[in-house]
Amino acid sequence: MDFTYLIVILALVTMLAVIVFALVSKAKVENRLADEDSPKSTLAADKASDGKPVDV
């Protein structure tokens, strides 16, 4: 196997990993947006900006 094939395979695996990570993150965000009981962000207009952040 040539060195070029190794680089191409590593690049494709990395791109696949990034795409899977993005799809999982997108699904989590969409589920949170659909949930009425999820805590609001401190950037929301009806939440205090000095409150505890949701992600922490």
Secondary structure per residue as TSV (DSSP state, phi and psi in degrees):
chain	resnum	aa	ss	phi	psi
A	1	M	-	360.0	133.5
A	2	D	-	-80.3	156.8
A	3	F	H	-62.5	-31.3
A	4	T	H	-63.4	-39.9
A	5	Y	H	-62.7	-38.3
A	6	L	H	-62.4	-44.2
A	7	I	H	-63.6	-43.0
A	8	V	H	-64.5	-43.4
A	9	I	H	-63.7	-43.7
A	10	L	H	-63.0	-39.7
A	11	A	H	-65.0	-43.4
A	12	L	H	-67.1	-40.3
A	13	V	H	-65.0	-39.6
A	14	T	H	-64.9	-43.7
A	15	M	H	-62.9	-40.4
A	16	L	H	-63.4	-42.1
A	17	A	H	-63.0	-41.2
A	18	V	H	-66.5	-40.7
A	19	I	H	-65.1	-42.7
A	20	V	H	-63.9	-43.6
A	21	F	H	-60.0	-42.2
A	22	A	H	-65.5	-40.7
A	23	L	H	-67.1	-39.7
A	24	V	H	-65.8	-43.3
A	25	S	H	-63.6	-40.4
A	26	K	H	-63.4	-40.9
A	27	A	H	-65.0	-39.9
A	28	K	H	-63.2	-42.3
A	29	V	H	-65.8	-43.0
A	30	E	H	-64.9	-38.9
A	31	N	H	-65.4	-37.9
A	32	R	H	-69.8	-37.9
A	33	L	H	-66.3	-33.5
A	34	A	H	-77.2	-20.8
A	35	D	-	-82.3	120.3
A	36	E	T	-72.3	-25.2
A	37	D	T	-93.0	3.4
A	38	S	S	-71.4	147.0
A	39	P	-	-67.6	147.7
A	40	K	-	-82.7	153.9
A	41	S	-	-73.1	154.4
A	42	T	T	-70.8	-10.3
A	43	L	T	-86.6	-7.6
A	44	A	S	-68.3	149.1
A	45	A	T	-67.5	-29.7
A	46	D	T	-102.6	26.3
A	47	K	S	-131.1	143.3
A	48	A	-	-66.6	136.3
A	49	S	T	-75.1	-14.0
A	50	D	T	-99.2	10.3
A	51	G	S	-75.1	177.5
A	52	K	-	-72.8	129.3
A	53	P	-	-63.4	150.9
A	54	V	T	-68.9	-36.5
A	55	D	T	-75.4	-13.3
A	56	V	-	-94.1	360.0
